[in-house]
Amino acid sequence: MKKKKIGVIGAGSFGTALAMTLTGKGHQVKIWGRKTAQLELMRETRENPHYLPGVRLPDELEIACSLESVLQDADVALFSVPAQTFRDVFAQAVPFLKPETVVVNVAKGIEKGTLLRLSQVAREILPTVRYVALSGPSHAEEVARNLPTTVAVAAEDEDLAREVQEIFITDRFRVYRNNDMAGVELGGALKNIIALGAGASDGLGYGDNAKAALMTRGITEMCRLGTCLGADMETFSGLTGIGDLIVTCTSMHSRNRRCGILIGKGVQPEEAIREIGMVVEGISTAEAAWALAQQHDIEMPITESICRVLQGEMKARDAVDYLMNREMKNEMHIL
């Protein structure tokens, strides 16, 4: 296929890893982030030491000096910024986008306050945006080292999804298509909440049984909220649902799990976030998801408990006791 000009906005771990993957495929790639000192260090050392230590950046990958320069004549604008900052960054980027530029977003979250998915945020700012969501079990640390990874892309236009699939797919980065935008976005966002809980369970020393239960009942909560908001339940059985849930709840690459472990050990949420040193998306998403659950009268006891722990209303150990002692249920009453 014809090689593309790709601008990557966000020089964190995943943005950098994808920039490396796309550069390796022969695309003309530029990357930009808000921290000038970080960009200068990347230029000098050809490494992103805070986010991907020990991984050398390709010589062909250009470190851009501004948002305008990274998007100049870009065929694809890849956004890899925290979910809660996406609105601001996207609004700043819009003047530099060509009408035909494809916007690919890899952030996983729900905007606090508005309770919008990120595709809805993008369309609120630019109704004509050619928007694609990329999601799935894909730790940046492994993508950057070219380890086998599989993800999915979602777009309302099947041809657009296929175009992005062709741009990103390699022999080590397999890409599927999915036409369920709501399901793909919500799966990627909600699994981070469950990963916080799984991490807290590990921090409490509760073992594999407890974590397996949290993950399984967590996917039930994801289905409940997702289908209420227009998602296809089958999506939550795929890469962007249970696939992403598994990797996020079980891997030490997962910021959300690591943050949960600290909270389970008694560390205050604010201090746990500081110790992680990177954005923990599940913190903000938990608040937004619980607000949506209350708005639509949906039962999400795990999400509720995690929110109460994060807000200091409940200890992690007490949250587990609460979940274990709820009234008896039929497991198959999912919705």
C-alpha positions in Angstrom: 0.0 0.0 0.0 1.0 3.6 -0.4 3.1 4.9 2.5 1.4 7.6 4.7 2.5 10.7 6.5 1.5 10.1 10.1 1.6 12.6 13.0 1.6 11.1 16.5 0.3 13.4 19.2 1.4 12.2 22.6 4.9 10.9 23.4 4.0 8.6 26.2 4.7 4.9 26.1 1.9 3.8 23.7 2.3 6.7 21.4 6.0 6.1 21.1 5.5 2.3 20.6 3.0 2.8 17.8 5.2 5.5 16.2 8.0 2.9 16.2 5.7 0.3 14.6 4.5 2.6 11.9 8.0 3.8 11.2 9.2 0.2 10.9 6.5 -0.3 8.2 7.9 2.5 6.1 5.5 5.3 6.9 6.8 8.8 7.3 6.2 9.4 11.0 6.5 12.4 13.3 5.9 12.4 17.1 5.2 15.3 19.4 4.4 15.7 23.1 3.8 18.6 25.4 7.0 18.3 27.4 9.8 20.1 25.6 12.5 18.6 27.8 11.3 15.1 27.0 11.3 15.8 23.3 14.9 17.2 23.4 16.1 14.2 25.3 14.4 11.9 22.8 16.2 13.7 20.0 19.6 13.6 21.7 19.5 10.0 23.0 17.1 8.3 20.5 15.3 6.9 23.5 12.2 7.7 25.6 13.7 6.8 29.0 10.8 7.7 31.3 8.3 5.7 29.3 10.2 3.0 27.4 13.7 2.7 28.9 16.2 0.7 27.0 14.3 0.8 23.7 16.0 2.6 20.8 13.9 4.9 18.6 14.3 4.3 14.8 16.5 6.9 13.1 13.7 7.6 10.7 11.3 8.7 13.4 11.2 12.5 13.5 10.7 14.3 16.8 8.5 17.3 16.0 8.8 20.6 17.7 5.2 21.7 17.7 1.6 20.5 17.3 1.4 22.3 14.0 4.6 20.7 12.6 3.6 17.2 13.6 0.3 17.5 11.8 1.7 19.3 8.7 0.2 17.5 5.6 -0.6 14.4 7.8 -2.7 11.7 6.2 -3.2 10.2 9.7 -3.3 12.0 13.1 -2.7 9.4 15.8 -3.8 10.7 19.3 -2.3 9.0 22.3 -3.0 11.5 25.1 -4.9 10.8 28.4 -8.6 10.6 28.0 -9.3 13.6 30.2 -7.1 15.9 28.1 -8.3 14.6 24.7 -10.9 17.4 24.3 -8.3 20.2 24.8 -5.6 18.6 22.7 -8.0 17.7 19.8 -9.5 21.2 19.8 -6.0 22.6 19.5 -5.2 20.2 16.6 -8.3 20.8 14.5 -7.0 23.9 12.7 -4.0 21.9 11.4 -6.0 18.9 10.2 -6.8 18.5 6.5 -10.4 17.6 5.8 -9.4 14.1 4.6 -7.0 13.4 7.6 -7.9 10.3 9.4 -8.0 10.7 13.2 -7.0 7.5 15.1 -7.5 7.6 18.9 -6.0 5.1 21.3 -7.0 6.7 24.6 -9.3 4.6 26.7 -11.7 6.5 29.0 -15.0 8.3 29.5 -14.9 12.1 29.8 -15.8 13.2 33.3 -18.6 15.8 33.6 -20.0 15.2 30.1 -19.9 11.4 30.4 -19.1 11.2 26.7 -17.1 8.6 24.8 -14.1 10.1 23.1 -15.6 9.7 19.6 -18.5 11.7 20.8 -16.1 14.4 22.1 -14.3 14.5 18.8 -17.6 14.9 16.8 -18.8 17.6 19.2 -15.7 19.6 18.2 -15.4 18.5 14.6 -18.7 16.9 13.2 -17.0 15.9 10.0 -14.1 14.1 11.6 -13.0 10.8 10.1 -12.6 9.0 13.4 -11.2 5.6 14.2 -10.7 4.0 17.6 -7.9 1.5 18.1 -8.1 -0.7 21.2 -7.2 -4.1 22.5 -4.7 -6.0 24.7 -1.5 -4.0 23.8 1.0 -3.1 26.4 3.4 -0.5 24.9 6.4 -2.3 26.5 5.7 -5.3 24.3 4.6 -3.4 21.1 7.9 -1.4 21.3 9.9 -4.6 21.3 7.9 -6.0 18.4 6.3 -8.8 20.3 3.2 -10.3 18.8 0.1 -8.1 19.5 -3.4 -8.1 18.3 -5.9 -5.2 18.4 -9.1 -4.0 16.8 -10.1 -0.8 15.0 -13.6 0.6 15.0 -15.1 3.2 12.7 -18.7 3.9 11.5 -17.4 3.6 7.9 -16.3 0.1 7.1 -14.0 1.4 4.3 -12.3 3.8 6.8 -11.8 0.9 9.2 -10.2 -1.2 6.5 -8.0 1.7 5.5 -6.6 2.1 9.0 -6.3 -1.7 9.3 -4.1 -1.8 6.3 -2.0 1.2 7.5 -1.2 -0.4 11.0 -1.1 -4.1 10.4 2.3 -5.9 10.4 3.5 -9.4 10.9 3.8 -8.7 14.6 0.9 -6.2 15.0 -2.3 -7.8 13.8 -5.3 -5.6 13.4 -9.0 -6.7 13.2 -12.0 -4.5 12.2 -15.1 -4.0 14.4 -18.1 -1.9 13.5 -19.2 -1.4 17.1 -17.7 1.9 18.1 -19.6 2.1 21.4 -18.5 -1.4 22.4 -14.9 -0.9 21.5 -14.6 2.4 23.3 -16.5 1.3 26.4 -14.6 -2.0 26.7 -11.3 -0.2 26.6 -12.4 2.3 29.2 -14.3 0.1 31.7 -11.7 -2.7 31.9 -9.4 -0.2 33.6 -11.8 0.0 36.6 -11.9 -3.7 37.0 -8.0 -3.8 36.8 -7.9 -1.4 39.8 -10.1 -3.9 41.7 -8.0 -6.9 40.6 -4.9 -5.1 41.7 -6.4 -4.2 45.1 -7.3 -7.8 45.6 -3.7 -8.8 44.9 -2.5 -6.1 47.2 -4.7 -7.6 49.9 -3.2 -11.0 49.3 -6.5 -12.6 48.3 -5.2 -14.9 45.6 -6.2 -16.1 42.2 -9.8 -17.2 43.1 -10.7 -13.7 44.1 -9.1 -12.1 41.1 -10.8 -14.5 38.7 -14.2 -13.7 40.3 -13.6 -9.9 40.0 -12.6 -10.2 36.4 -15.6 -12.4 35.5 -18.2 -10.4 37.4 -16.4 -7.3 36.0 -17.1 -8.3 32.4 -20.8 -8.7 33.5 -20.8 -5.1 34.7 -19.1 -4.0 31.4 -21.9 -5.7 29.4 -24.6 -4.2 31.5 -23.5 -0.6 31.0 -22.3 -1.2 27.5 -25.5 -2.6 26.1 -27.5 0.1 27.8 -25.4 2.6 26.0 -25.9 1.0 22.6 -23.0 -1.5 22.4 -23.2 -5.0 21.1 -22.7 -7.6 23.9 -20.5 -9.7 21.6 -17.9 -7.0 21.5 -17.2 -7.6 25.2 -16.2 -11.2 24.4 -13.6 -10.0 21.9 -10.2 -8.3 21.9 -11.4 -4.9 23.2 -13.5 -6.5 26.0 -12.3 -9.6 27.7 -9.0 -9.6 25.8 -8.0 -6.2 27.2 -9.5 -7.1 30.6 -7.3 -10.1 30.9 -4.0 -8.4 30.1 -4.8 -5.3 32.2 -5.8 -7.3 35.3 -2.9 -9.8 35.2 0.2 -7.9 33.9 2.6 -5.8 35.9 2.9 -3.6 32.8 -0.6 -2.4 33.7 -0.6 1.0 35.5 -4.2 0.4 36.8 -3.3 -3.0 38.3 -0.1 -1.6 39.9 -2.1 1.3 41.3 -4.7 -1.1 42.7 -2.0 -3.2 44.3 -0.7 -0.2 46.2 -4.3 0.8 47.3 -4.9 -2.8 48.5 -1.7 -2.5 50.6 -3.1 0.6 52.2 -1.5 3.4 50.2 -3.8 6.4 49.7 -5.0 6.7 46.0 -3.3 10.1 45.5 0.0 8.7 46.7 -0.4 5.5 44.6 -0.8 7.6 41.5 2.3 9.6 42.3 4.2 6.4 42.8 3.1 5.0 39.4 4.3 8.3 37.8 2.0 8.1 34.8 -1.7 8.6 34.2 -3.9 5.9 35.7 -7.0 6.1 33.5 -9.2 3.9 35.6 -9.3 6.5 38.4 -11.2 9.0 36.3 -13.2 6.4 34.4 -14.5 4.9 37.6 -16.1 8.1 38.6 -17.6 8.6 35.1 -18.9 5.0 34.8 -20.5 5.1 38.2 -22.3 8.4 37.3 -23.6 6.7 34.1 -24.7 3.6 36.1 -26.7 5.8 38.4 -28.1 7.9 35.6 -29.4 4.7 33.9 -30.2 2.8 37.0 -27.8 0.0 36.3 -26.4 -2.3 39.0 -22.6 -2.1 39.1 -21.5 -3.1 42.6 -17.8 -3.6 41.7 -17.6 -0.1 40.1 -19.5 1.4 43.0 -17.2 -0.2 45.5 -14.0 0.9 43.7 -15.4 4.5 43.5 -16.1 4.5 47.3 -12.6 3.3 48.0 -11.1 5.9 45.7 -13.2 8.6 47.4 -12.1 7.5 50.9 -15.5 6.3 51.9 -14.5 2.6 52.3 -11.3 0.6 52.8 -10.4 -1.9 50.1 -10.8 -4.9 52.5 -14.3 -3.6 53.5 -15.2 -3.3 49.8 -14.4 -7.0 49.3 -16.5 -7.9 52.4 -19.3 -5.9 50.9 -19.1 -7.7 47.6 -18.9 -11.1 49.1 -21.9 -10.6 51.4 -24.4 -9.2 49.0 -27.8 -11.0 48.6 -27.8 -14.3 46.7 -28.1 -14.0 42.9 -28.6 -16.1 39.8 -25.3 -15.8 37.9 -27.0 -15.8 34.5 -29.1 -12.7 35.2 -26.5 -10.6 33.4 -28.7 -7.7 32.3 
